[in-house]
């Protein structure tokens, strides 16, 4: 039995029925950080856990090397930079700042940041928000 290779655009020229790139999604899920966050008096001067999910939608493009995509570490670094700036009153503010930082990379077309604040609400696993920013 002979197996014929799959047609890849650019290798032997584009095949009529070759798949078309429609997008690329890069994500970071469950990034747990300790942040100065909250508006209540008892939240001032202490760190609290946040669980962060970030989804980045990029324009469709070939990805052959790290420079062709978003490095996950830059997402984590952006979150840590926000923490380093000092106390943030609202989870929503933190999420918007992080989404804006991610949109600083021109390849990112849309960014969704979801943040959970465990322990923020009695009898709930977590409370939080989701922010979506797009170009």
PyMOL commands that place a pseudoatom at each C-alpha (Angstrom):
pseudoatom trace, name=CA, resn=UNK, resi=1, chain=A, elem=C, hetatm=0, pos=[0.000, 0.000, 0.000]
pseudoatom trace, name=CA, resn=UNK, resi=2, chain=A, elem=C, hetatm=0, pos=[1.401, 3.371, -1.000]
pseudoatom trace, name=CA, resn=UNK, resi=3, chain=A, elem=C, hetatm=0, pos=[0.596, 6.353, 1.171]
pseudoatom trace, name=CA, resn=UNK, resi=4, chain=A, elem=C, hetatm=0, pos=[0.590, 9.659, -0.623]
pseudoatom trace, name=CA, resn=UNK, resi=5, chain=A, elem=C, hetatm=0, pos=[1.729, 12.725, 1.317]
pseudoatom trace, name=CA, resn=UNK, resi=6, chain=A, elem=C, hetatm=0, pos=[-0.804, 15.313, 2.336]
pseudoatom trace, name=CA, resn=UNK, resi=7, chain=A, elem=C, hetatm=0, pos=[-0.701, 18.494, 0.272]
pseudoatom trace, name=CA, resn=UNK, resi=8, chain=A, elem=C, hetatm=0, pos=[0.681, 21.416, 2.264]
pseudoatom trace, name=CA, resn=UNK, resi=9, chain=A, elem=C, hetatm=0, pos=[0.383, 24.905, 0.786]
pseudoatom trace, name=CA, resn=UNK, resi=10, chain=A, elem=C, hetatm=0, pos=[3.792, 26.289, -0.065]
pseudoatom trace, name=CA, resn=UNK, resi=11, chain=A, elem=C, hetatm=0, pos=[5.445, 22.882, -0.300]
pseudoatom trace, name=CA, resn=UNK, resi=12, chain=A, elem=C, hetatm=0, pos=[4.171, 21.730, -3.675]
pseudoatom trace, name=CA, resn=UNK, resi=13, chain=A, elem=C, hetatm=0, pos=[1.992, 24.760, -4.316]
pseudoatom trace, name=CA, resn=UNK, resi=14, chain=A, elem=C, hetatm=0, pos=[-1.497, 25.319, -2.899]
pseudoatom trace, name=CA, resn=UNK, resi=15, chain=A, elem=C, hetatm=0, pos=[-3.868, 22.426, -3.350]
pseudoatom trace, name=CA, resn=UNK, resi=16, chain=A, elem=C, hetatm=0, pos=[-7.412, 23.262, -4.383]
pseudoatom trace, name=CA, resn=UNK, resi=17, chain=A, elem=C, hetatm=0, pos=[-8.869, 21.456, -1.377]
pseudoatom trace, name=CA, resn=UNK, resi=18, chain=A, elem=C, hetatm=0, pos=[-6.143, 22.388, 1.105]
pseudoatom trace, name=CA, resn=UNK, resi=19, chain=A, elem=C, hetatm=0, pos=[-7.257, 23.614, 4.535]
pseudoatom trace, name=CA, resn=UNK, resi=20, chain=A, elem=C, hetatm=0, pos=[-7.469, 27.354, 4.975]
pseudoatom trace, name=CA, resn=UNK, resi=21, chain=A, elem=C, hetatm=0, pos=[-6.101, 29.053, 8.077]
pseudoatom trace, name=CA, resn=UNK, resi=22, chain=A, elem=C, hetatm=0, pos=[-8.957, 30.902, 9.727]
pseudoatom trace, name=CA, resn=UNK, resi=23, chain=A, elem=C, hetatm=0, pos=[-7.383, 31.913, 12.968]
pseudoatom trace, name=CA, resn=UNK, resi=24, chain=A, elem=C, hetatm=0, pos=[-5.077, 31.101, 15.815]
pseudoatom trace, name=CA, resn=UNK, resi=25, chain=A, elem=C, hetatm=0, pos=[-6.013, 31.104, 19.481]
pseudoatom trace, name=CA, resn=UNK, resi=26, chain=A, elem=C, hetatm=0, pos=[-3.350, 31.197, 22.166]
pseudoatom trace, name=CA, resn=UNK, resi=27, chain=A, elem=C, hetatm=0, pos=[-4.403, 30.785, 25.776]
pseudoatom trace, name=CA, resn=UNK, resi=28, chain=A, elem=C, hetatm=0, pos=[-3.185, 30.665, 29.338]
pseudoatom trace, name=CA, resn=UNK, resi=29, chain=A, elem=C, hetatm=0, pos=[-5.518, 28.937, 31.784]
pseudoatom trace, name=CA, resn=UNK, resi=30, chain=A, elem=C, hetatm=0, pos=[-5.456, 28.872, 35.556]
pseudoatom trace, name=CA, resn=UNK, resi=31, chain=A, elem=C, hetatm=0, pos=[-2.570, 31.284, 36.099]
pseudoatom trace, name=CA, resn=UNK, resi=32, chain=A, elem=C, hetatm=0, pos=[-2.635, 31.724, 39.877]
pseudoatom trace, name=CA, resn=UNK, resi=33, chain=A, elem=C, hetatm=0, pos=[-1.135, 34.896, 41.290]
pseudoatom trace, name=CA, resn=UNK, resi=34, chain=A, elem=C, hetatm=0, pos=[-1.182, 36.750, 44.604]
pseudoatom trace, name=CA, resn=UNK, resi=35, chain=A, elem=C, hetatm=0, pos=[-2.263, 40.354, 44.197]
pseudoatom trace, name=CA, resn=UNK, resi=36, chain=A, elem=C, hetatm=0, pos=[-3.173, 43.374, 46.253]
pseudoatom trace, name=CA, resn=UNK, resi=37, chain=A, elem=C, hetatm=0, pos=[-6.815, 43.588, 45.193]
pseudoatom trace, name=CA, resn=UNK, resi=38, chain=A, elem=C, hetatm=0, pos=[-10.101, 44.754, 46.636]
pseudoatom trace, name=CA, resn=UNK, resi=39, chain=A, elem=C, hetatm=0, pos=[-12.037, 47.800, 47.754]
pseudoatom trace, name=CA, resn=UNK, resi=40, chain=A, elem=C, hetatm=0, pos=[-12.900, 46.781, 51.314]
pseudoatom trace, name=CA, resn=UNK, resi=41, chain=A, elem=C, hetatm=0, pos=[-10.861, 47.881, 54.317]
pseudoatom trace, name=CA, resn=UNK, resi=42, chain=A, elem=C, hetatm=0, pos=[-9.934, 44.293, 55.230]
pseudoatom trace, name=CA, resn=UNK, resi=43, chain=A, elem=C, hetatm=0, pos=[-8.457, 43.822, 51.730]
pseudoatom trace, name=CA, resn=UNK, resi=44, chain=A, elem=C, hetatm=0, pos=[-5.997, 46.688, 52.017]
pseudoatom trace, name=CA, resn=UNK, resi=45, chain=A, elem=C, hetatm=0, pos=[-2.358, 45.824, 52.678]
pseudoatom trace, name=CA, resn=UNK, resi=46, chain=A, elem=C, hetatm=0, pos=[-2.657, 42.105, 51.973]
pseudoatom trace, name=CA, resn=UNK, resi=47, chain=A, elem=C, hetatm=0, pos=[-2.359, 39.772, 49.027]
pseudoatom trace, name=CA, resn=UNK, resi=48, chain=A, elem=C, hetatm=0, pos=[-5.209, 37.630, 47.743]
pseudoatom trace, name=CA, resn=UNK, resi=49, chain=A, elem=C, hetatm=0, pos=[-5.232, 34.857, 45.154]
pseudoatom trace, name=CA, resn=UNK, resi=50, chain=A, elem=C, hetatm=0, pos=[-6.516, 35.464, 41.654]
pseudoatom trace, name=CA, resn=UNK, resi=51, chain=A, elem=C, hetatm=0, pos=[-6.976, 32.779, 39.021]
pseudoatom trace, name=CA, resn=UNK, resi=52, chain=A, elem=C, hetatm=0, pos=[-6.521, 34.191, 35.551]
pseudoatom trace, name=CA, resn=UNK, resi=53, chain=A, elem=C, hetatm=0, pos=[-7.526, 32.832, 32.152]
pseudoatom trace, name=CA, resn=UNK, resi=54, chain=A, elem=C, hetatm=0, pos=[-6.418, 34.702, 29.028]
pseudoatom trace, name=CA, resn=UNK, resi=55, chain=A, elem=C, hetatm=0, pos=[-7.486, 33.910, 25.476]
pseudoatom trace, name=CA, resn=UNK, resi=56, chain=A, elem=C, hetatm=0, pos=[-5.775, 35.691, 22.614]
pseudoatom trace, name=CA, resn=UNK, resi=57, chain=A, elem=C, hetatm=0, pos=[-7.145, 35.543, 19.085]
pseudoatom trace, name=CA, resn=UNK, resi=58, chain=A, elem=C, hetatm=0, pos=[-4.535, 36.183, 16.427]
pseudoatom trace, name=CA, resn=UNK, resi=59, chain=A, elem=C, hetatm=0, pos=[-4.843, 36.687, 12.703]
pseudoatom trace, name=CA, resn=UNK, resi=60, chain=A, elem=C, hetatm=0, pos=[-4.277, 33.485, 10.759]
pseudoatom trace, name=CA, resn=UNK, resi=61, chain=A, elem=C, hetatm=0, pos=[-0.611, 33.098, 9.863]
pseudoatom trace, name=CA, resn=UNK, resi=62, chain=A, elem=C, hetatm=0, pos=[1.906, 30.294, 9.643]
pseudoatom trace, name=CA, resn=UNK, resi=63, chain=A, elem=C, hetatm=0, pos=[3.662, 29.538, 12.912]
pseudoatom trace, name=CA, resn=UNK, resi=64, chain=A, elem=C, hetatm=0, pos=[7.065, 27.960, 12.589]
pseudoatom trace, name=CA, resn=UNK, resi=65, chain=A, elem=C, hetatm=0, pos=[8.957, 29.564, 15.473]
pseudoatom trace, name=CA, resn=UNK, resi=66, chain=A, elem=C, hetatm=0, pos=[8.250, 31.279, 18.762]
pseudoatom trace, name=CA, resn=UNK, resi=67, chain=A, elem=C, hetatm=0, pos=[8.577, 34.727, 17.183]
pseudoatom trace, name=CA, resn=UNK, resi=68, chain=A, elem=C, hetatm=0, pos=[5.566, 33.902, 14.973]
pseudoatom trace, name=CA, resn=UNK, resi=69, chain=A, elem=C, hetatm=0, pos=[3.198, 33.631, 17.928]
pseudoatom trace, name=CA, resn=UNK, resi=70, chain=A, elem=C, hetatm=0, pos=[2.622, 34.922, 21.460]
pseudoatom trace, name=CA, resn=UNK, resi=71, chain=A, elem=C, hetatm=0, pos=[4.891, 33.557, 24.161]
pseudoatom trace, name=CA, resn=UNK, resi=72, chain=A, elem=C, hetatm=0, pos=[2.818, 32.384, 27.140]
pseudoatom trace, name=CA, resn=UNK, resi=73, chain=A, elem=C, hetatm=0, pos=[5.423, 33.858, 29.460]
pseudoatom trace, name=CA, resn=UNK, resi=74, chain=A, elem=C, hetatm=0, pos=[4.633, 37.379, 28.228]
pseudoatom trace, name=CA, resn=UNK, resi=75, chain=A, elem=C, hetatm=0, pos=[1.040, 36.971, 29.395]
pseudoatom trace, name=CA, resn=UNK, resi=76, chain=A, elem=C, hetatm=0, pos=[2.207, 35.945, 32.859]
pseudoatom trace, name=CA, resn=UNK, resi=77, chain=A, elem=C, hetatm=0, pos=[4.762, 38.766, 32.900]
pseudoatom trace, name=CA, resn=UNK, resi=78, chain=A, elem=C, hetatm=0, pos=[2.032, 41.299, 32.048]
pseudoatom trace, name=CA, resn=UNK, resi=79, chain=A, elem=C, hetatm=0, pos=[-0.075, 40.079, 34.983]
pseudoatom trace, name=CA, resn=UNK, resi=80, chain=A, elem=C, hetatm=0, pos=[2.911, 40.312, 37.329]
pseudoatom trace, name=CA, resn=UNK, resi=81, chain=A, elem=C, hetatm=0, pos=[3.692, 43.822, 36.070]
pseudoatom trace, name=CA, resn=UNK, resi=82, chain=A, elem=C, hetatm=0, pos=[0.172, 44.942, 37.010]
pseudoatom trace, name=CA, resn=UNK, resi=83, chain=A, elem=C, hetatm=0, pos=[0.636, 43.430, 40.463]
pseudoatom trace, name=CA, resn=UNK, resi=84, chain=A, elem=C, hetatm=0, pos=[3.978, 45.230, 40.832]
pseudoatom trace, name=CA, resn=UNK, resi=85, chain=A, elem=C, hetatm=0, pos=[2.289, 48.582, 40.140]
pseudoatom trace, name=CA, resn=UNK, resi=86, chain=A, elem=C, hetatm=0, pos=[0.440, 48.274, 43.445]
pseudoatom trace, name=CA, resn=UNK, resi=87, chain=A, elem=C, hetatm=0, pos=[-3.003, 47.659, 44.863]
pseudoatom trace, name=CA, resn=UNK, resi=88, chain=A, elem=C, hetatm=0, pos=[-5.897, 47.477, 42.386]
pseudoatom trace, name=CA, resn=UNK, resi=89, chain=A, elem=C, hetatm=0, pos=[-9.395, 48.135, 43.660]
pseudoatom trace, name=CA, resn=UNK, resi=90, chain=A, elem=C, hetatm=0, pos=[-11.458, 46.024, 41.294]
pseudoatom trace, name=CA, resn=UNK, resi=91, chain=A, elem=C, hetatm=0, pos=[-10.940, 42.709, 39.570]
pseudoatom trace, name=CA, resn=UNK, resi=92, chain=A, elem=C, hetatm=0, pos=[-12.571, 44.327, 36.537]
pseudoatom trace, name=CA, resn=UNK, resi=93, chain=A, elem=C, hetatm=0, pos=[-9.852, 46.983, 36.466]
pseudoatom trace, name=CA, resn=UNK, resi=94, chain=A, elem=C, hetatm=0, pos=[-7.135, 44.343, 36.695]
pseudoatom trace, name=CA, resn=UNK, resi=95, chain=A, elem=C, hetatm=0, pos=[-8.743, 42.367, 33.851]
pseudoatom trace, name=CA, resn=UNK, resi=96, chain=A, elem=C, hetatm=0, pos=[-9.011, 45.409, 31.603]
pseudoatom trace, name=CA, resn=UNK, resi=97, chain=A, elem=C, hetatm=0, pos=[-5.398, 46.402, 32.246]
pseudoatom trace, name=CA, resn=UNK, resi=98, chain=A, elem=C, hetatm=0, pos=[-4.239, 42.894, 31.400]
pseudoatom trace, name=CA, resn=UNK, resi=99, chain=A, elem=C, hetatm=0, pos=[-6.339, 42.754, 28.223]
pseudoatom trace, name=CA, resn=UNK, resi=100, chain=A, elem=C, hetatm=0, pos=[-4.964, 46.143, 27.155]
pseudoatom trace, name=CA, resn=UNK, resi=101, chain=A, elem=C, hetatm=0, pos=[-1.411, 44.955, 27.757]
pseudoatom trace, name=CA, resn=UNK, resi=102, chain=A, elem=C, hetatm=0, pos=[-2.050, 41.878, 25.611]
pseudoatom trace, name=CA, resn=UNK, resi=103, chain=A, elem=C, hetatm=0, pos=[-3.458, 44.042, 22.813]
pseudoatom trace, name=CA, resn=UNK, resi=104, chain=A, elem=C, hetatm=0, pos=[-0.135, 45.879, 22.868]
pseudoatom trace, name=CA, resn=UNK, resi=105, chain=A, elem=C, hetatm=0, pos=[1.056, 43.123, 20.542]
pseudoatom trace, name=CA, resn=UNK, resi=106, chain=A, elem=C, hetatm=0, pos=[-0.243, 43.997, 17.062]
pseudoatom trace, name=CA, resn=UNK, resi=107, chain=A, elem=C, hetatm=0, pos=[-0.837, 40.331, 16.236]
pseudoatom trace, name=CA, resn=UNK, resi=108, chain=A, elem=C, hetatm=0, pos=[-3.562, 40.093, 18.882]
pseudoatom trace, name=CA, resn=UNK, resi=109, chain=A, elem=C, hetatm=0, pos=[-6.940, 40.887, 17.353]
pseudoatom trace, name=CA, resn=UNK, resi=110, chain=A, elem=C, hetatm=0, pos=[-9.112, 40.069, 20.373]
pseudoatom trace, name=CA, resn=UNK, resi=111, chain=A, elem=C, hetatm=0, pos=[-8.345, 39.347, 24.008]
pseudoatom trace, name=CA, resn=UNK, resi=112, chain=A, elem=C, hetatm=0, pos=[-10.543, 37.766, 26.637]
pseudoatom trace, name=CA, resn=UNK, resi=113, chain=A, elem=C, hetatm=0, pos=[-9.426, 37.936, 30.258]
pseudoatom trace, name=CA, resn=UNK, resi=114, chain=A, elem=C, hetatm=0, pos=[-11.364, 36.032, 32.902]
pseudoatom trace, name=CA, resn=UNK, resi=115, chain=A, elem=C, hetatm=0, pos=[-10.404, 36.477, 36.528]
pseudoatom trace, name=CA, resn=UNK, resi=116, chain=A, elem=C, hetatm=0, pos=[-11.724, 34.529, 39.483]
pseudoatom trace, name=CA, resn=UNK, resi=117, chain=A, elem=C, hetatm=0, pos=[-11.241, 35.742, 43.028]
pseudoatom trace, name=CA, resn=UNK, resi=118, chain=A, elem=C, hetatm=0, pos=[-11.598, 32.648, 45.224]
pseudoatom trace, name=CA, resn=UNK, resi=119, chain=A, elem=C, hetatm=0, pos=[-13.079, 33.375, 48.619]
pseudoatom trace, name=CA, resn=UNK, resi=120, chain=A, elem=C, hetatm=0, pos=[-14.636, 36.647, 47.542]
pseudoatom trace, name=CA, resn=UNK, resi=121, chain=A, elem=C, hetatm=0, pos=[-18.149, 35.372, 48.098]
pseudoatom trace, name=CA, resn=UNK, resi=122, chain=A, elem=C, hetatm=0, pos=[-19.191, 32.956, 50.817]
pseudoatom trace, name=CA, resn=UNK, resi=123, chain=A, elem=C, hetatm=0, pos=[-20.689, 29.711, 49.524]
pseudoatom trace, name=CA, resn=UNK, resi=124, chain=A, elem=C, hetatm=0, pos=[-19.300, 30.272, 46.016]
pseudoatom trace, name=CA, resn=UNK, resi=125, chain=A, elem=C, hetatm=0, pos=[-16.243, 28.601, 44.544]
pseudoatom trace, name=CA, resn=UNK, resi=126, chain=A, elem=C, hetatm=0, pos=[-15.250, 31.943, 43.075]
pseudoatom trace, name=CA, resn=UNK, resi=127, chain=A, elem=C, hetatm=0, pos=[-16.551, 35.258, 41.879]
pseudoatom trace, name=CA, resn=UNK, resi=128, chain=A, elem=C, hetatm=0, pos=[-14.993, 37.396, 39.214]
pseudoatom trace, name=CA, resn=UNK, resi=129, chain=A, elem=C, hetatm=0, pos=[-15.374, 38.883, 35.807]
pseudoatom trace, name=CA, resn=UNK, resi=130, chain=A, elem=C, hetatm=0, pos=[-14.606, 38.482, 32.150]
pseudoatom trace, name=CA, resn=UNK, resi=131, chain=A, elem=C, hetatm=0, pos=[-13.435, 41.348, 29.954]
pseudoatom trace, name=CA, resn=UNK, resi=132, chain=A, elem=C, hetatm=0, pos=[-13.217, 41.236, 26.164]
pseudoatom trace, name=CA, resn=UNK, resi=133, chain=A, elem=C, hetatm=0, pos=[-11.261, 43.853, 24.192]
pseudoatom trace, name=CA, resn=UNK, resi=134, chain=A, elem=C, hetatm=0, pos=[-10.811, 43.826, 20.429]
pseudoatom trace, name=CA, resn=UNK, resi=135, chain=A, elem=C, hetatm=0, pos=[-9.280, 45.970, 17.736]
for i in range(1, 135): cmd.bond("trace and resi %d" % i, "trace and resi %d" % (i + 1))
show_as sticks, trace
zoom trace
